[in-house]
Amino acid sequence: MKELVEYIAKAIVRAPEEVKVTEETDDEGVVVKLEVAADDKGRVIGRQGRVAEAMRTLLRVVATKESVRVRLEIV
C-alpha cells in the first residue's frame, strides 16, 4: 500500500524527491502517512479534495483484498 501511494504522489507533484510515505500499524489497522513539499500539498489534495479522495478509494480497494483497514493521512 505504501508503494501505491508513493507512486501516485510522485506522479502528481513537482518535487518528487521530497515525497515521503510511512506506514504504521495501530489497533484500528494500517495508517499510511504522506508528506510532500509545502508547494505540492494543493496538488496532492486536489480541488475540493478529489485527488486525496481518489487515492483513499484506491487504498480501500487494496486493503479490502488484504482484509485490512487502512487510513491515508496527508501531513
C-alpha positions as CSV (number, residue, x, y, z in Angstrom):
1,M,0.0,0.0,0.0
2,K,2.9,2.3,0.8
3,E,4.3,1.8,-2.7
4,L,0.9,2.6,-4.3
5,V,0.6,6.0,-2.5
6,E,4.3,6.8,-3.2
7,Y,3.9,6.1,-7.0
8,I,0.7,8.2,-7.3
9,A,2.2,11.1,-5.3
10,K,5.4,11.2,-7.2
11,A,3.5,11.3,-10.5
12,I,1.5,14.3,-9.3
13,V,3.9,16.6,-7.5
14,R,6.6,18.9,-8.9
15,A,9.2,17.8,-6.3
16,P,9.1,14.0,-6.3
17,E,12.3,13.7,-4.3
18,E,10.5,15.3,-1.3
19,V,7.7,12.7,-1.2
20,K,7.9,10.6,2.0
21,V,5.5,7.8,2.7
22,T,5.4,5.9,6.0
23,E,3.3,3.0,7.0
24,E,2.3,2.4,10.6
25,T,0.0,-0.2,12.2
26,D,-2.3,0.6,15.1
27,D,-5.3,-1.0,16.8
28,E,-7.6,0.2,14.0
29,G,-5.5,-1.0,11.1
30,V,-2.8,0.5,8.9
31,V,-2.1,4.2,8.7
32,V,-0.3,5.5,5.6
33,K,1.2,9.0,6.1
34,L,2.1,11.0,3.1
35,E,4.4,14.0,3.4
36,V,5.1,16.3,0.4
37,A,6.7,19.7,-0.1
38,A,4.6,22.7,1.0
39,D,4.1,23.8,-2.5
40,D,2.8,20.4,-3.6
41,K,0.1,19.9,-0.9
42,G,-2.5,21.5,-3.0
43,R,-1.7,19.2,-5.9
44,V,-2.0,16.1,-3.7
45,I,-5.2,17.2,-2.1
46,G,-6.8,18.5,-5.3
47,R,-9.8,20.7,-5.8
48,Q,-12.4,20.0,-3.1
49,G,-10.2,17.0,-2.0
50,R,-10.9,15.0,-5.1
51,V,-7.3,13.7,-5.7
52,A,-7.0,12.7,-2.0
53,E,-10.3,11.0,-2.1
54,A,-9.4,9.1,-5.2
55,M,-6.1,7.9,-3.5
56,R,-8.2,6.8,-0.5
57,T,-10.6,4.9,-2.7
58,L,-7.7,3.0,-4.4
59,L,-6.2,2.3,-0.9
60,R,-9.5,0.9,0.2
61,V,-9.7,-1.5,-2.7
62,V,-6.2,-2.8,-2.0
63,A,-6.9,-3.1,1.7
64,T,-10.1,-5.0,1.1
65,K,-8.2,-7.6,-0.9
66,E,-5.8,-8.0,2.0
67,S,-8.6,-7.9,4.6
68,V,-7.1,-4.9,6.4
69,R,-8.5,-1.4,7.3
70,V,-6.4,1.5,6.0
71,R,-6.3,5.3,6.5
72,L,-4.4,7.9,4.5
73,E,-3.2,10.9,6.3
74,I,-1.6,13.8,4.4
75,V,0.8,15.5,6.8
